[in-house]
Amino acid sequence: MMMNMFRILICFAFSILLVGCASVDKALYEVSDGVSSVDRISGERSLNFANRQSQIAKSNAQIEQIIKQAKTEKVALNEELDAEGYKRLLKIFERVHSVSHMKDENWKLLLIPKDSFNAFVNGGTYVVVHKGLLDKIENDDEIAAILGHELSHVAANHLYEMQSHLTIATLKGSKSASRDTFHSAFTHKNEEEADEVGILYAALAGYDPYASSRLWKRMRDNEGDYSRVVVDHPINSERYERAEELARIYKRYYFKGEINPKPEEALQNNSVFGHVPEDMSVSTPAPGQGGGFLALLEVVGKGLEQHYEAKTEEIRQQTRVIRIKRAENSLLLIDKRILNPKTLISKIQYNGHDTLNNLTFFAMLGDEHVTRRIEYPINPSDTFEFELLFKTDLNETLKQDIVISVSHVD
């Protein structure tokens, strides 16, 4: 609200000053328009050195090279890899795409034979889905949320926006731009936004908006959280909580199994992103009438806002890492014993002063790792036990090689 008022006041003041400087204002607009684009989701102008046509050409060429190599190596893709699965995936994608900001572009879906739980976009008009993700999710509603998330990355221009931002920051000599932790924090903010938009897409396409929260709750319960470092994706607990909050907001747009009859209205006006005008030129002055100055101001302002938000996120996560290490230093491993060939019992004494919630352990045995989240609070002076279930058969020698660390704590 304050930012919108600021834009209106600036526009009003400088439109008066620029009455006699129309040519200067037009030049400012051309410069701004050449290095930025209007975000489809928020309606705000942000840095972008590549226009949409060049983004599609460059990004699609990368994916098409993957397809070409797969054909050369006779690697099965799409329906050749899994006919029923690809058909199901394509049906979900077409519905989600039809209600998205990208509906006017010709998009393609690519299913590849990788076992990992992953899907990705690279800024073009392809969504790439790993077979492992399709195999591990049986619920169409959850798949819709993931596909919506990927579409959102391109709708918000996350990849090219970040590249442009880091280029400018580096040229300006920003110390932040040289830190991997800052890059992760910047990406983390983009992932949060992609979740926010992706769940809305899924709801508009007739898929349960609560599916995303169920997915991340299951991931949290099964895997716990990992936040020993500054991470580039929200941890499972945070994604679950935010997804549940978003579902409560977006459920008004959800018609079970049916596409919302007015998806454009929800995209342009909702309580998460506010009001986004359908035609941006109607609500902003034209070039030569203050529009150039406003466009430049908006690009600079958005860049500063993103930089500040990323630095704030970086500090938030660094603080969390310190808290984890402090808690870990207060935990004393009293005993490790083998319960059965695949189960290790660990006994821990806590000597700290604060109550620990959602304490999650991360255990390594060679290349295998397992996690365990403690469901109850750990109070000062508590002694507690927990099980770690491995795939590897354990013995007394291997027991000594198991390294246990704290991966998360609230």
C-alpha positions as CSV (number, residue, x, y, z in Angstrom):
1,M,0.0,0.0,0.0
2,M,2.8,2.4,1.0
3,M,4.8,1.5,-2.2
4,N,1.7,2.2,-4.4
5,M,1.2,5.6,-2.7
6,F,4.9,6.4,-3.2
7,R,4.6,5.6,-6.9
8,I,1.6,7.8,-7.3
9,L,3.2,10.8,-5.6
10,I,6.4,10.4,-7.5
11,C,4.5,10.2,-10.7
12,F,2.5,13.3,-9.9
13,A,5.5,15.4,-8.9
14,F,7.7,14.5,-11.8
15,S,5.0,14.6,-14.5
16,I,4.9,18.3,-13.7
17,L,8.7,18.7,-13.9
18,L,8.9,16.7,-17.1
19,V,6.3,18.6,-19.1
20,G,9.1,20.4,-21.0
21,C,11.4,17.3,-21.1
22,A,9.3,14.8,-23.1
23,S,12.3,13.7,-25.2
24,V,14.4,13.0,-22.1
25,D,11.5,11.0,-20.5
26,K,11.1,9.0,-23.7
27,A,14.8,8.2,-23.7
28,L,14.6,7.1,-20.0
29,Y,11.7,4.8,-20.9
30,E,13.7,3.2,-23.8
31,V,16.7,2.6,-21.5
32,S,14.4,1.1,-18.8
33,D,12.4,-1.0,-21.2
34,G,15.6,-2.4,-22.7
35,V,16.9,-3.8,-19.4
36,S,13.6,-4.7,-17.7
37,S,10.3,-6.4,-18.2
38,V,6.9,-6.2,-16.4
39,D,6.4,-9.2,-14.1
40,R,3.2,-11.1,-15.2
41,I,2.4,-11.9,-11.6
42,S,2.9,-8.7,-9.7
43,G,2.7,-6.2,-12.5
44,E,6.0,-4.7,-11.3
45,R,8.9,-3.9,-13.6
46,S,12.2,-5.6,-12.7
47,L,15.6,-6.2,-14.3
48,N,15.7,-8.5,-17.3
49,F,18.4,-8.3,-20.0
50,A,16.8,-10.9,-22.3
51,N,13.5,-10.4,-24.0
52,R,11.0,-13.2,-24.0
53,Q,11.8,-14.3,-27.6
54,S,15.5,-14.7,-26.9
55,Q,14.7,-16.5,-23.6
56,I,12.7,-19.1,-25.4
57,A,15.2,-19.6,-28.2
58,K,18.2,-19.9,-25.8
59,S,16.4,-22.0,-23.2
60,N,14.6,-24.4,-25.5
61,A,17.8,-25.0,-27.4
62,Q,19.3,-26.4,-24.2
63,I,16.4,-28.8,-23.7
64,E,16.3,-29.8,-27.3
65,Q,19.9,-30.8,-27.0
66,I,19.0,-33.1,-24.2
67,I,16.3,-34.7,-26.4
68,K,18.7,-35.0,-29.3
69,Q,21.3,-36.7,-27.1
70,A,18.6,-39.1,-25.7
71,K,17.6,-40.1,-29.2
72,T,21.2,-40.7,-30.2
73,E,21.8,-42.9,-27.2
74,K,18.3,-44.5,-27.6
75,V,17.1,-43.4,-24.2
76,A,13.3,-43.6,-23.8
77,L,11.5,-40.3,-23.2
78,N,7.9,-39.3,-22.6
79,E,5.3,-42.0,-23.7
80,E,8.1,-44.4,-24.7
81,L,9.3,-44.2,-21.1
82,D,5.9,-44.6,-19.5
83,A,2.8,-44.4,-21.7
84,E,0.2,-44.2,-19.0
85,G,2.2,-42.0,-16.7
86,Y,3.0,-39.5,-19.5
87,K,-0.6,-39.4,-20.6
88,R,-1.7,-38.7,-17.0
89,L,1.0,-36.1,-16.6
90,L,0.1,-34.4,-19.8
91,K,-3.6,-34.1,-18.9
92,I,-2.7,-32.5,-15.6
93,F,-0.2,-30.1,-17.1
94,E,-2.6,-29.0,-19.9
95,R,-5.2,-28.0,-17.3
96,V,-2.8,-26.1,-15.1
97,H,-1.2,-24.4,-18.1
98,S,-4.6,-23.3,-19.4
99,V,-5.2,-21.2,-16.3
100,S,-1.7,-19.8,-15.9
101,H,-0.1,-16.5,-16.9
102,M,1.7,-18.6,-19.7
103,K,-1.4,-19.9,-21.4
104,D,-0.8,-18.0,-24.6
105,E,2.6,-19.7,-25.1
106,N,3.0,-23.2,-26.7
107,W,4.5,-25.3,-23.9
108,K,5.8,-28.9,-24.0
109,L,6.2,-31.5,-21.3
110,L,9.3,-33.7,-21.2
111,L,9.5,-36.9,-19.0
112,I,13.0,-38.2,-18.5
113,P,14.3,-41.4,-16.9
114,K,15.8,-40.0,-13.7
115,D,15.0,-41.6,-10.4
116,S,15.2,-38.4,-8.4
117,F,12.2,-36.5,-6.9
118,N,12.5,-33.5,-9.2
119,A,11.0,-31.3,-12.0
120,F,12.5,-28.2,-13.5
121,V,12.2,-25.4,-16.0
122,N,15.0,-23.4,-17.5
123,G,13.2,-20.2,-18.7
124,G,11.9,-21.5,-22.0
125,T,8.7,-23.3,-22.8
126,Y,9.5,-26.8,-21.5
127,V,8.7,-28.4,-18.2
128,V,11.0,-31.4,-17.5
129,V,9.8,-34.0,-15.1
130,H,11.9,-36.8,-13.6
131,K,10.4,-40.3,-13.7
132,G,11.2,-40.6,-10.0
133,L,8.8,-37.8,-9.1
134,L,6.0,-39.3,-11.2
135,D,6.6,-42.7,-9.5
136,K,6.6,-41.3,-5.9
137,I,3.4,-39.2,-6.2
138,E,0.2,-41.0,-6.8
139,N,-2.1,-38.0,-6.2
140,D,-3.0,-35.8,-9.2
141,D,-3.6,-32.8,-7.0
142,E,0.0,-32.9,-5.7
143,I,1.4,-33.2,-9.2
144,A,-0.7,-30.2,-10.2
145,A,0.9,-28.1,-7.5
146,I,4.4,-29.1,-8.6
147,L,3.7,-28.4,-12.2
148,G,2.1,-25.0,-11.2
149,H,5.2,-24.3,-9.2
150,E,7.4,-24.8,-12.3
151,L,5.2,-22.7,-14.5
152,S,5.4,-20.0,-11.9
153,H,9.2,-19.7,-12.1
154,V,8.9,-18.7,-15.8
155,A,5.8,-16.5,-15.3
156,A,7.8,-14.6,-12.7
157,N,11.0,-14.7,-14.9
158,H,13.0,-15.9,-11.9
159,L,16.0,-17.4,-13.8
160,Y,16.7,-14.4,-16.0
161,E,15.8,-11.9,-13.4
162,M,18.3,-13.4,-11.0
163,Q,21.0,-13.5,-13.7
164,S,20.4,-9.8,-14.5
165,H,20.3,-8.8,-10.8
166,L,23.6,-10.6,-10.0
167,T,25.3,-9.1,-13.1
168,I,24.4,-5.6,-12.0
169,A,25.3,-6.3,-8.4
170,T,28.7,-7.7,-9.4
171,L,29.4,-4.7,-11.7
172,K,28.6,-2.4,-8.8
173,G,31.1,-4.3,-6.7
174,S,28.5,-5.7,-4.3
175,K,30.1,-8.1,-1.8
176,S,26.8,-9.9,-1.5
177,A,26.8,-11.0,-5.1
178,S,30.1,-12.9,-4.5
179,R,28.6,-15.0,-1.7
180,D,27.1,-18.4,-2.4
181,T,24.9,-17.9,0.7
182,F,23.4,-14.7,-0.9
183,H,22.7,-16.7,-4.2
184,S,20.9,-19.3,-2.1
185,A,18.9,-16.7,-0.2
186,F,17.9,-15.0,-3.5
187,T,16.8,-18.4,-4.9
188,H,14.9,-19.2,-1.7
189,K,12.8,-16.0,-2.1
190,N,12.0,-17.1,-5.7
191,E,11.0,-20.6,-4.5
192,E,8.6,-19.1,-2.0
193,E,6.9,-17.0,-4.7
194,A,6.7,-20.0,-7.0
195,D,4.9,-22.0,-4.3
196,E,2.5,-19.1,-3.8
197,V,1.6,-18.9,-7.5
198,G,1.8,-22.6,-8.2
199,I,-0.9,-23.5,-5.6
200,L,-3.2,-20.8,-7.1
201,Y,-2.7,-22.3,-10.6
202,A,-3.6,-25.8,-9.3
203,A,-6.7,-24.5,-7.5
204,L,-7.9,-22.6,-10.6
205,A,-7.4,-25.8,-12.6
206,G,-9.7,-27.8,-10.3
207,Y,-7.1,-29.5,-8.1
208,D,-7.2,-29.4,-4.3
209,P,-5.2,-26.4,-3.1
210,Y,-4.5,-28.3,0.2
211,A,-2.6,-31.0,-1.7
212,S,0.7,-29.1,-1.6
213,S,0.5,-28.8,2.2
214,R,-0.1,-32.5,2.5
215,L,2.9,-33.2,0.3
216,W,5.3,-31.1,2.3
217,K,3.9,-32.4,5.7
218,R,4.6,-35.9,4.5
219,M,8.1,-34.9,3.5
220,R,8.6,-33.2,6.9
221,D,7.3,-36.3,8.7
222,N,9.4,-38.7,6.7
223,E,12.6,-36.7,6.2
224,G,12.5,-34.0,8.8
225,D,14.2,-30.7,7.9
226,Y,17.8,-30.0,6.8
227,S,19.0,-26.4,7.6
228,R,22.6,-26.7,8.7
229,V,23.5,-24.4,5.9
230,V,21.9,-21.5,4.0
231,V,19.5,-23.4,1.8
232,D,18.0,-22.4,-1.6
233,H,14.6,-24.0,-1.0
234,P,12.3,-23.5,2.0
235,I,12.6,-26.4,4.4
236,N,9.8,-28.9,4.6
237,S,8.2,-27.5,7.7
238,E,8.1,-24.0,6.3
239,R,6.7,-25.1,3.0
240,Y,4.0,-27.2,4.7
241,E,3.0,-24.3,6.9
242,R,2.9,-21.7,4.2
243,A,1.2,-24.1,1.7
244,E,-1.6,-24.7,4.3
245,E,-2.0,-20.9,4.8
246,L,-2.2,-20.4,1.0
247,A,-4.7,-23.2,0.6
248,R,-7.1,-21.4,3.0
249,I,-6.8,-18.3,0.9
250,Y,-7.1,-20.0,-2.5
251,K,-9.9,-22.5,-1.7
252,R,-12.5,-19.8,-2.8
253,Y,-11.2,-20.3,-6.4
254,Y,-11.4,-24.1,-6.3
255,F,-14.1,-26.1,-8.0
256,K,-13.3,-29.8,-7.5
257,G,-12.4,-31.4,-10.8
258,E,-13.5,-28.3,-12.8
259,I,-11.5,-25.4,-14.3
260,N,-12.5,-22.1,-12.7
261,P,-14.7,-20.2,-15.1
262,K,-12.9,-16.9,-14.5
263,P,-9.2,-17.6,-13.9
264,E,-8.0,-14.2,-15.2
265,E,-9.9,-12.4,-12.4
266,A,-8.2,-14.5,-9.7
267,L,-4.8,-13.9,-11.3
268,Q,-5.3,-10.1,-11.5
269,N,-6.9,-9.6,-8.1
270,N,-6.2,-11.8,-5.1
271,S,-5.2,-11.2,-1.5
272,V,-1.7,-12.7,-1.9
273,F,-0.5,-10.5,-4.8
274,G,-3.0,-7.7,-4.7
275,H,-4.5,-6.0,-7.8
276,V,-2.6,-6.4,-11.1
277,P,-4.0,-4.3,-13.9
278,E,-4.8,-6.2,-17.1
279,D,-3.4,-3.4,-19.2
280,M,-0.4,-1.8,-17.4
281,S,-0.4,1.2,-19.8
282,V,-3.8,2.3,-18.4
283,S,-2.5,2.8,-14.9
284,T,1.0,4.3,-15.7
285,P,1.9,7.5,-17.5
286,A,3.1,7.2,-21.1
287,P,6.7,7.7,-22.2
288,G,7.3,11.4,-22.5
289,Q,4.7,12.2,-19.8
290,G,6.6,10.8,-16.8
291,G,6.4,7.2,-17.8
292,G,10.1,7.0,-18.5
293,F,11.1,8.3,-15.1
294,L,8.6,6.1,-13.4
295,A,9.8,3.0,-15.3
296,L,13.4,3.7,-14.3
297,L,12.4,4.4,-10.7
298,E,10.5,1.1,-10.6
299,V,13.4,-0.9,-12.0
300,V,15.8,0.6,-9.4
301,G,13.3,0.3,-6.6
302,K,12.5,-3.4,-7.4
303,G,16.2,-4.2,-7.6
304,L,16.9,-2.7,-4.2
305,E,13.9,-4.4,-2.7
306,Q,15.0,-7.8,-4.0
307,H,18.6,-7.3,-2.8
308,Y,17.4,-6.3,0.7
309,E,15.0,-9.2,0.9
310,A,17.7,-11.7,-0.1
311,K,20.2,-10.2,2.4
312,T,17.5,-10.4,5.1
313,E,16.8,-14.1,4.2
314,E,20.5,-14.8,4.2
315,I,20.9,-13.4,7.8
316,R,17.7,-15.3,8.9
317,Q,19.2,-18.6,7.8
318,Q,22.6,-17.8,9.1
319,T,21.1,-17.2,12.5
320,R,19.3,-20.5,12.3
321,V,22.6,-22.3,11.4
322,I,24.2,-20.8,14.6
323,R,21.3,-21.9,16.7
324,I,21.6,-25.5,15.3
325,K,25.3,-25.6,16.1
326,R,24.8,-24.2,19.6
327,A,22.2,-26.9,20.2
328,E,24.4,-29.6,18.8
329,N,27.2,-28.6,21.1
330,S,24.8,-29.1,24.1
331,L,23.9,-32.6,23.1
332,L,26.0,-35.5,24.4
333,L,25.9,-38.9,22.8
334,I,25.8,-41.4,25.7
335,D,25.4,-44.6,23.8
336,K,24.9,-46.2,20.3
337,R,23.6,-49.8,20.2
338,I,22.3,-52.1,17.5
339,L,18.7,-53.1,18.0
340,N,18.6,-55.3,14.9
341,P,20.7,-55.6,11.7
342,K,19.3,-52.4,10.3
343,T,18.3,-50.4,13.3
344,L,20.6,-48.3,15.5
345,I,19.4,-46.9,18.9
346,S,21.1,-43.6,19.9
347,K,20.9,-42.3,23.5
348,I,21.4,-38.5,24.0
349,Q,21.7,-36.2,27.0
350,Y,20.8,-32.5,26.5
351,N,22.8,-30.1,28.6
352,G,21.5,-26.8,27.1
353,H,19.3,-24.2,28.7
354,D,16.5,-23.8,26.1
355,T,13.7,-26.1,25.0
356,L,14.4,-27.7,21.6
357,N,11.4,-28.3,19.2
358,N,11.4,-30.2,16.0
359,L,14.9,-31.5,16.7
360,T,16.0,-33.4,13.6
361,F,19.1,-35.7,13.3
362,F,21.0,-36.5,10.2
363,A,23.1,-39.7,10.2
364,M,25.7,-40.8,7.7
365,L,27.1,-44.2,7.0
366,G,29.2,-44.1,3.9
367,D,27.0,-42.9,1.0
368,E,23.8,-43.7,2.9
369,H,22.1,-41.1,5.0
370,V,19.0,-41.2,7.2
371,T,17.1,-38.6,9.1
372,R,15.0,-38.7,12.3
373,R,12.7,-36.0,13.6
374,I,11.9,-36.0,17.3
375,E,8.2,-35.5,17.7
376,Y,8.3,-34.1,21.2
377,P,10.1,-31.1,22.9
378,I,13.5,-31.7,24.4
379,N,13.9,-29.9,27.7
380,P,17.1,-29.0,29.6
381,S,18.6,-32.0,31.3
382,D,16.5,-34.5,29.3
383,T,17.9,-37.8,28.3
384,F,16.2,-39.4,25.3
385,E,16.6,-42.2,22.8
386,F,15.6,-42.5,19.1
387,E,15.9,-45.1,16.3
388,L,17.8,-44.7,13.0
389,L,16.7,-47.2,10.3
390,F,19.4,-48.0,7.7
391,K,19.3,-50.0,4.5
392,T,22.8,-51.3,5.3
393,D,23.2,-54.3,7.6
394,L,24.9,-53.0,10.8
395,N,27.6,-54.6,12.9
396,E,29.8,-53.4,15.7
397,T,32.4,-52.1,13.3
398,L,30.0,-50.2,11.1
399,K,28.3,-48.8,14.2
400,Q,31.5,-46.8,15.0
401,D,31.5,-45.3,11.5
402,I,28.0,-43.7,11.8
403,V,28.2,-40.0,12.1
404,I,25.2,-38.3,13.7
405,S,24.6,-34.5,13.5
406,V,21.7,-32.1,14.0
407,S,20.1,-31.0,10.8
408,H,17.4,-28.7,12.2
409,V,15.9,-27.3,15.5
410,D,13.3,-24.7,16.3
